[in-house]
């Protein structure tokens, strides 16, 4: 069963510079979206940077080898050995205008027939991986580094708390802007009317994240010591459930926070913990982009666990 994935991004750099980075597997260590969950996985790269192999408990086993390198296209032969055997043809299609280069990352592969029911979700998740990778590639080329870090906090207990918040629904592409806009509506209201009640950290709770239908349902909120009798019509009140959680701390710009979610999902898929499905995954914000440089923003990503 065929799988086709295509994502693209625009990078402020000459095409020659972009292609030089893509065609050297040594550079992939800085922007590849797959080793974040297992940074100590075994990686071997030939001295000339033309062949890349990996082996890990979480990321599986496989190899990549450059097939063709042309002026506007780079193709790669990708072989997976674990968790199942498969092959893929990967290409980077490049086009430029002045010092702006558009990079299109494409993969064509086959999914084992017994996994036919996973086709749509596989394409969606790989597309998200490609989007994360391209965003990191852009920063690596434009800034010289990808400015974020992830620390695994492990298991901890989270207390329950009342909150005032706001519901939202949107596509995955819109979620960053929508969450930001909802906080821009919520926080001035809270500071004006309920400042004395505020405790802990603001959060976004994701009750639905459907990668196939591209639908996200979320709640932004801020814990309070007690619930007021009324709130404005656009806001809601509720209780953030206490639970044992598996927590990661992400430090850096919000545009890369998806990498922390990807690490959590990798742990979940590899049974490092079992999630409590009735308690949605949640982001907690330790500081605000209003008064904090983006590279210093701290976000905890927590999954409730059994």
Number of C-alpha atoms within 10 A of each C-alpha: 11 11 15 19 18 17 19 18 14 16 21 17 18 16 21 14 11 21 21 11 15 15 20 18 24 18 15 17 13 17 22 17 23 19 19 19 21 16 12 10 17 14 16 15 16 12 10 9 16 16 19 19 18 17 18 16 12 19 20 14 20 21 18 21 17 19 14 12 14 10 11 14 15 19 20 20 16 20 17 17 13 15 12 11 12 15 17 18 17 23 22 22 18 21 15 17 11 9 11 15 21 20 25 18 22 18 21 14 16 14 19 14 11 8 10 12 10 13 18 14 14 19 18 19 15 17 21 20 19 23 19 22 22 23 20 23 27 21 18 18 17 14 10 11 14 20 16 21 17 19 12 16 14 11 16 14 12 16 10 12 18 19 25 26 25 21 17 14 17 17 16 16 11 12 17 13 10 16 20 13 11 18 19 12 15 19 18 12 15 18 12 9 12 17 13 12 16 18 15 13 15 23 23 22 20 19 16 13 18 14 18 13 12 12 16 19 17 22 20 25 27 26 23 24 13 15 17 13 6 9 16 7 7 10 17 16 19 14 13 21 14 13 17 17 23 26 23 22 21 26 22 19 19 17 13 19 22 17 24 26 21 19 21 23 15 18 17 16 12 13 11 13 17 15 18 15 12 9 17 20 24 22 23 20 19 15 15 14 15 8 8 11 12 17 15 16 19 23 25 22 26 26 26 25 18 12
